[in-house]
């Protein structure tokens, strides 16, 4: 079952935002047709937009404090022979990806948290700043969005179709806070939720499903209409935003008050 620990690192996930090209919006919103890509798609595809391409996607990265390497001299049925270890250096950046993570499909969202909202009289305005929206349009070539207002329900619907695991991406090397999470909630594909600092602006939230050994780089999971838990539209609407409130009455009163001032 999913280990989505709201009391831990994901307690700030309020909504999930997916940006995409307009031709995919209807099938995603009306049919819940979610695309999961294996890391190879992000690592090697030549037709990717700048924001999607990452040659080290799903690689674990760490620093080797004292790195040595030994060459393979021969590899025969009788056995493998190695040469003398050679000193490379200290504090050497390293990358590695497991065979399991290489074959694990992932679906990517943007985390929506309190920093994306402004509260006034019990009404919450959600919007993204113009710089972020324009960067999404430029680096992802996306012109539409899907805003999931009930992330838990989305995960539950995926779970009805297949196993999944979901959490926020950690940016940079493993720090003390992230290590505490790894110690408390052990899972063997942590590298799929760790990316370089340069991608931190994306605020990525990932959902992975079970690994498979097929040659297919993409897998689709259909969960049914998302109309009851999501909003879709043109990406520029995110600059203007949406108003949220706990009741229709509070929202209507706020709108009437603001409109009178206009």
DOGULO-184760 format. One line per 2 residues: number of its first residue (from 1); their letters; for each residue z, y, x of N, C-alpha, C. Coordinates in pm, whole numbers. Atoms other than C-alpha are relative to their C-alpha. Layout:
<nodes>
NUM = A = Z/Y/X/Z/Y/X/Z/Y/X  ...
</nodes>
This chain:
<nodes>
1 = XX = 0/-120/83/0/0/0/0/126/87  10/-126/-73/-44/361/100/136/47/49
3 = XX = -121/-59/-55/215/518/325/-23/150/11  20/-144/1/163/878/220/137/64/-11
5 = XX = -140/-39/-5/497/1022/327/15/150/-21  -14/-141/30/539/1353/150/124/58/66
7 = XX = -121/-50/-61/889/1379/294/-17/18/151  25/-14/-142/736/1363/642/-110/103/25
9 = XX = 98/-100/-40/428/1532/787/-93/45/-112  93/-37/106/233/1536/461/67/66/-119
11 = XX = -69/-62/112/493/1710/248/-57/137/-34  61/-130/28/285/2027/269/-137/-11/-64
13 = XX = 132/18/61/-29/1876/113/11/30/-150  -4/-36/141/-74/2052/-220/-127/-43/-73
15 = XX = 129/39/55/-444/1989/-284/-89/-47/114  98/40/-100/-746/1846/-105/-133/64/-32
17 = XX = 128/-67/16/-1071/2033/-52/-108/-76/75  115/63/-64/-1400/1863/19/-120/92/-15
19 = XX = 123/-78/8/-1704/2070/108/-117/-94/23  115/90/-2/-2047/1917/70/-126/75/-41
21 = XX = 125/-59/44/-2412/1985/-3/-14/-17/-150  4/-6/145/-2497/2069/-362/-59/-126/-64
23 = XX = 63/117/61/-2711/1758/-417/96/-117/-17  -98/108/11/-2400/1541/-377/117/35/-93
25 = XX = -115/-44/79/-2163/1743/-597/12/-74/-132  -6/64/132/-2256/1590/-933/46/-145/9
27 = XX = -38/141/-10/-2227/1229/-822/145/-15/47  -138/5/-46/-1897/1304/-649/96/37/-111
29 = XX = -89/-48/105/-1741/1495/-938/-6/-86/-126  15/73/126/-1883/1301/-1233/22/-150/13
31 = XX = -11/145/-18/-1881/951/-1085/107/-40/101  -98/32/-102/-1621/975/-809/-60/-86/110
33 = XX = 71/77/-102/-1876/842/-561/35/57/137  -52/-52/-125/-1694/889/-230/-64/-71/119
35 = XX = 67/54/-117/-1873/843/102/101/-13/116  -85/28/-115/-1679/682/390/-91/-33/119
37 = XX = 82/18/-118/-1835/704/738/78/-66/113  -61/53/-120/-1761/495/1043/-7/106/110
39 = XX = -3/-102/-105/-1669/701/1354/-131/19/75  128/-10/-71/-2009/624/1509/-90/108/-60
41 = XX = 81/-102/67/-2166/857/1252/28/136/62  -38/-130/-56/-1973/1153/1394/-24/6/150
43 = XX = 12/4/-145/-2011/1039/1754/-144/13/49  134/18/-57/-2384/975/1787/-116/52/-84
45 = XX = 112/-41/84/-2589/1104/1493/-59/132/47  68/-119/-49/-2848/1356/1607/-18/108/-108
47 = XX = 28/-94/108/-2888/1515/1264/126/63/-58  -125/-55/50/-2524/1619/1223/8/150/21
49 = XX = -31/-141/-19/-2416/1977/1172/108/13/107  -92/-23/-112/-2203/2132/1446/142/-41/-33
51 = XX = -138/27/36/-1874/2097/1257/30/-147/-21  -20/143/23/-1928/1726/1192/-3/-81/129
53 = XX = 19/77/-123/-2025/1614/1541/125/4/88  -113/12/-92/-1745/1490/1765/-17/-129/81
55 = XX = 25/121/-80/-1832/1250/2051/125/-83/23  -124/72/-23/-1464/1154/2075/73/-29/-130
57 = XX = -66/28/128/-1394/1099/1705/66/-137/2  -79/123/10/-1125/833/1650/36/-62/134
59 = XX = -47/43/-132/-1061/803/2023/144/48/21  -134/-42/-41/-703/806/2139/-14/74/131
61 = XX = 8/-73/-126/-663/1070/2407/140/29/53  -130/-12/-65/-380/1094/2655/-23/39/146
63 = XX = 9/-39/-141/-306/1196/3013/55/-112/88  -44/101/-96/-290/933/3290/70/72/115
65 = XX = -77/-72/-101/-15/1050/3524/-39/-39/142  34/47/-135/-127/837/3819/-108/-108/-14
67 = XX = 110/89/34/-472/683/3776/-60/-69/122  68/83/-101/-614/398/3986/-107/-83/-70
69 = XX = 105/84/56/-930/192/3931/-37/-108/101  42/112/-86/-1037/-148/4064/-139/-44/-43
71 = XX = 135/42/36/-1409/-242/4076/-8/-151/-24  28/142/22/-1535/-574/3940/-102/-44/105
73 = XX = 88/48/-106/-1688/-763/4233/-97/-104/-53  86/104/59/-1820/-1064/4043/65/-52/-127
75 = XX = -48/54/127/-1794/-1217/3698/-82/-125/-30  70/128/14/-1890/-1585/3680/81/-94/-86
77 = XX = -76/99/78/-1794/-1890/3474/126/-49/72  -116/45/-76/-1553/-1977/3752/114/102/-2
79 = XX = -103/-103/5/-1368/-1649/3711/-52/136/42  35/-137/-35/-1369/-1276/3775/76/42/126
81 = XX = -61/-49/-122/-1303/-1119/4113/-4/153/2  -13/-144/-3/-1184/-763/4164/18/50/142
83 = XX = -17/-62/-129/-1194/-530/4456/134/70/12  -124/-71/-26/-917/-321/4604/11/124/-89
85 = XX = -19/-121/83/-769/-53/4370/-24/127/78  30/-130/-60/-885/301/4439/77/108/-75
87 = XX = -74/-110/61/-673/610/4375/-98/106/-52  88/-100/61/-844/856/4135/65/137/-1
89 = XX = -68/-130/7/-586/1128/4082/115/-3/-97  -112/-14/93/-297/1254/3874/-40/89/-116
91 = XX = 22/-80/122/-289/1403/3523/-148/0/-41  141/16/35/-635/1267/3436/-13/-22/-151
93 = XX = 21/21/144/-749/1308/3070/-73/-133/-25  56/130/30/-832/969/2917/-35/-9/-149
95 = XX = 43/24/138/-1011/852/2598/-19/-150/-19  28/139/32/-1023/514/2428/-3/-18/-151
97 = XX = 7/32/142/-1115/369/2086/10/-151/-14  -17/143/22/-1011/32/1952/-119/-57/-75
99 = XX = 108/64/74/-1259/-220/1815/18/12/-149  -27/-12/143/-1090/-197/1476/-35/139/-52
101 = XX = 28/-137/45/-1109/181/1450/-149/31/4  144/-21/-10/-1472/174/1559/-73/-44/-127
103 = XX = 63/57/120/-1551/-26/1243/67/43/-129  -76/-44/117/-1321/162/1003/-63/123/-64
105 = XX = 57/-116/69/-1486/394/744/107/101/-38  -94/-109/29/-1323/732/686/-65/104/-89
107 = XX = 45/-109/88/-1354/1001/417/84/123/34  -69/-118/-52/-1265/1355/527/12/111/-105
109 = XX = -28/-113/87/-1107/1641/331/63/111/84  -77/-109/-60/-951/1977/414/133/8/-74
111 = XX = -132/-11/60/-577/2001/355/22/140/-56  -38/-128/60/-468/2277/116/152/5/-5
113 = XX = -145/-11/-4/-112/2395/179/44/139/-44  -55/-126/49/114/2691/102/-67/122/63
115 = XX = 63/-114/-67/-64/2913/353/-129/44/-68  123/-32/71/-371/2904/127/26/66/-135
117 = XX = -36/-57/130/-181/3048/-172/76/131/17  -78/-123/10/-43/3388/-263/62/3/-139
119 = XX = -72/5/129/225/3396/-537/35/139/-50  -39/-125/64/283/3681/-782/38/-29/-145
121 = XX = -50/17/136/496/3661/-1098/-28/-139/-57  16/136/49/474/3284/-1122/-143/-49/-5
123 = XX = 141/39/-4/96/3276/-1073/-42/-9/146  37/26/-139/-63/3139/-757/-151/16/17
125 = XX = 141/-20/-32/-393/3261/-615/-36/-85/120  51/80/-111/-576/3006/-403/-134/56/43
127 = XX = 129/-43/-54/-853/3129/-178/-1/-27/150  19/9/-145/-995/3082/169/-53/133/49
129 = XX = 50/-125/-53/-1060/3380/392/-149/-12/30  145/-4/-15/-1419/3487/440/-46/-63/131
131 = XX = 38/56/-130/-1426/3386/807/-6/-152/-8  -4/145/11/-1328/3027/723/-115/-52/-85
133 = XX = 109/43/87/-1578/2998/438/-134/10/72  126/-17/-71/-1861/3135/650/-13/-100/114
135 = XX = 4/99/-108/-1767/2901/933/-33/-138/-55  34/128/65/-1779/2602/697/-149/-3/-33
137 = XX = 142/-6/35/-2122/2714/574/-88/-13/123  80/-1/-122/-2248/2767/928/9/-133/75
139 = XX = -18/116/-86/-2098/2467/1109/-16/-133/-74  17/122/78/-2117/2212/825/-128/2/-84
141 = XX = 119/-18/84/-2420/2351/639/27/-46/-143  -40/35/136/-2233/2297/312/-6/124/-90
143 = XX = 10/-112/93/-2291/2514/4/82/-22/-126  -78/32/119/-2060/2347/-252/136/-57/39
145 = XX = -134/50/-29/-1703/2227/-283/51/-86/-114  -75/78/98/-1479/1981/-463/147/20/34
147 = XX = -142/-26/-20/-1114/2085/-502/81/-99/-83  -81/102/68/-885/1791/-586/140/57/-19
149 = XX = -128/-62/29/-579/1936/-759/112/-102/-14  -99/107/9/-401/1600/-788/-32/-107/105
151 = XX = 35/94/-107/-431/1424/-449/58/-139/-19  -62/132/19/-189/1144/-537/-83/-86/-93
153 = XX = 79/77/95/-402/1041/-832/-131/-45/62  122/41/-70/-715/1039/-616/28/-124/84
155 = XX = -35/114/-83/-544/803/-373/24/-124/-85  -27/113/89/-424/582/-658/-129/-62/-52
157 = XX = 126/51/51/-778/550/-791/-78/-74/110  63/72/-111/-910/455/-448/68/-135/20
159 = XX = -76/124/-20/-634/195/-418/-35/-107/-104  41/97/102/-754/33/-740/-129/-72/41
161 = XX = 126/58/-44/-1085/-34/-564/12/-71/135  -10/55/-136/-975/-107/-206/126/51/66
163 = XX = -111/-50/-80/-694/-76/45/-39/133/65  26/-123/-75/-661/270/196/128/51/64
165 = XX = -110/-65/-70/-440/470/428/-38/146/14  34/-142/1/-419/850/415/110/82/66
167 = XX = -96/-94/-58/-255/1126/616/-77/116/66  57/-114/-69/-313/1460/786/-34/-35/143
169 = XX = 38/17/-140/-482/1480/1124/97/77/89  -81/-67/-102/-267/1563/1426/-95/53/107
171 = XX = 90/-61/-99/-435/1805/1668/69/13/135  -54/-5/-135/-384/1785/2042/64/-132/39
173 = XX = -65/121/-47/-193/1530/2245/126/-28/-81  -119/41/76/101/1339/2100/121/79/48
175 = XX = -120/-76/-34/402/1571/2091/123/-72/-56  -125/63/42/766/1496/2010/4/-25/-150
177 = XX = -4/13/146/729/1556/1635/-91/-113/-48  94/104/42/423/1334/1601/47/-138/46
179 = XX = -51/128/-49/583/1062/1814/110/-54/-91  -103/43/96/878/1054/1572/-64/-64/-123
181 = XX = 72/59/114/632/989/1290/-53/-138/36  56/127/-42/462/712/1485/108/-107/15
183 = XX = -111/94/-15/798/553/1560/55/-45/-134  -58/32/131/909/567/1197/-98/-76/-90
185 = XX = 101/62/86/581/460/1033/-111/-57/89  92/62/-96/403/221/1263/-132/-37/-68
187 = XX = 131/45/42/30/182/1209/-89/-1/124  70/27/-126/-221/60/1463/-132/74/15
189 = XX = 123/-78/-14/-498/316/1411/31/149/5  -42/-140/-9/-320/638/1497/-111/88/56
191 = XX = 105/-82/-62/-623/751/1699/-100/55/-102  91/-51/103/-821/797/1376/54/127/-65
193 = XX = -64/-117/58/-576/1072/1282/47/97/108  -31/-88/-112/-568/1257/1613/-131/60/53
195 = XX = 121/-66/-48/-826/1517/1720/37/111/98  -22/-107/-98/-868/1784/1985/34/132/-70
197 = XX = -47/-127/55/-717/2130/1932/-114/87/-53  111/-86/42/-1059/2291/1895/-43/-24/-144
199 = XX = 33/31/139/-1093/2123/1554/112/36/-97  -118/-25/83/-756/2244/1423/-30/90/-120
201 = XX = 32/-91/110/-916/2514/1206/-47/-75/-124  50/79/113/-1058/2235/987/112/-54/-88
203 = XX = -117/47/76/-706/2129/873/-32/-132/-73  57/121/60/-843/1780/816/106/-97/-53
205 = XX = -78/108/60/-690/1517/590/-95/-118/-16  89/114/-3/-835/1167/628/51/-116/-86
207 = XX = -28/124/72/-852/859/409/-85/-109/64  76/111/-55/-951/533/575/13/-122/-89
209 = XX = -4/126/73/-1036/200/413/-10/-114/101  -5/116/-87/-1040/-152/552/-124/-8/90
211 = XX = 111/16/-95/-1252/-212/863/-89/-117/-40  91/112/22/-1561/-429/832/-98/-8/117
213 = XX = 86/24/-117/-1796/-579/1090/-148/10/-31  141/-13/36/-2120/-501/907/-65/108/85
215 = XX = 74/-101/-76/-2392/-291/1067/-12/132/-78  7/-122/82/-2365/-36/782/95/105/55
217 = XX = -85/-108/-51/-2236/296/909/69/77/-110  -60/-69/114/-2153/424/560/35/-99/-110
219 = XX = -40/82/113/-1971/273/266/42/94/-113  -34/-83/114/-1936/418/-83/103/-71/-87
221 = XX = -102/50/92/-1631/373/-304/-8/85/-125  13/-72/126/-1677/468/-668/128/-15/-80
223 = XX = -130/4/67/-1354/560/-845/-6/53/-143  13/-55/135/-1490/706/-1171/12/151/0
225 = XX = 2/-146/12/-1507/1063/-1296/127/65/54  -112/-78/-52/-1288/1317/-1118/18/131/-77
227 = XX = -3/-123/76/-1336/1583/-1384/141/40/-42  -136/-29/46/-970/1552/-1490/95/39/112
229 = XX = -89/-31/-111/-827/1605/-1141/-66/87/106  72/-77/-102/-1086/1817/-958/-85/109/-61
231 = XX = 87/-112/37/-1288/2139/-975/-114/4/102  114/-9/-89/-1636/2175/-832/-76/128/-20
233 = XX = 79/-121/15/-1865/2467/-764/-64/41/131  63/-55/-119/-2047/2686/-514/107/48/98
235 = XX = -103/-22/-101/-1862/2738/-189/45/145/8  -40/-141/-8/-1865/3120/-207/112/33/-99
237 = XX = -109/-22/94/-1626/3091/-504/136/-11/69  -126/16/-73/-1359/2992/-252/47/132/62
239 = XX = -40/-132/-49/-1366/3350/-120/74/78/-108  -66/-67/113/-1275/3484/-464/124/-77/-43
241 = XX = -114/86/26/-1052/3187/-540/21/-39/-144  -41/47/132/-873/3042/-841/146/35/-22
243 = XX = -139/-23/37/-552/3126/-1025/59/-128/-58  -72/117/51/-299/2850/-1093/136/44/-53
245 = XX = -132/-28/57/11/2859/-1311/50/-125/-70  -60/118/62/254/2610/-1463/-24/-8/-150
247 = XX = 26/1/144/164/2714/-1817/-115/94/-32  112/-83/45/-132/2859/-2002/49/139/-39
249 = XX = -56/-127/44/92/3131/-2146/22/94/118  -26/-82/-118/201/3256/-1804/-130/48/61
251 = XX = 129/-36/-60/-157/3253/-1679/-71/106/-84  65/-98/88/-293/3439/-1984/66/136/7
253 = XX = -72/-127/-9/-22/3702/-1963/-33/73/130  32/-59/-130/-94/3758/-1596/-141/58/-1
255 = XX = 139/-47/5/-470/3788/-1657/-12/125/-86  6/-117/89/-421/4031/-1948/59/123/69
257 = XX = -63/-110/-70/-187/4243/-1739/-91/57/108  89/-45/-107/-430/4258/-1447/-125/67/-57
259 = XX = 122/-58/60/-729/4328/-1673/27/138/-58  -35/-132/54/-547/4619/-1839/4/105/110
261 = XX = -8/-93/-113/-487/4775/-1499/-137/41/48  136/-29/-40/-859/4753/-1429/-61/107/-90
</nodes>
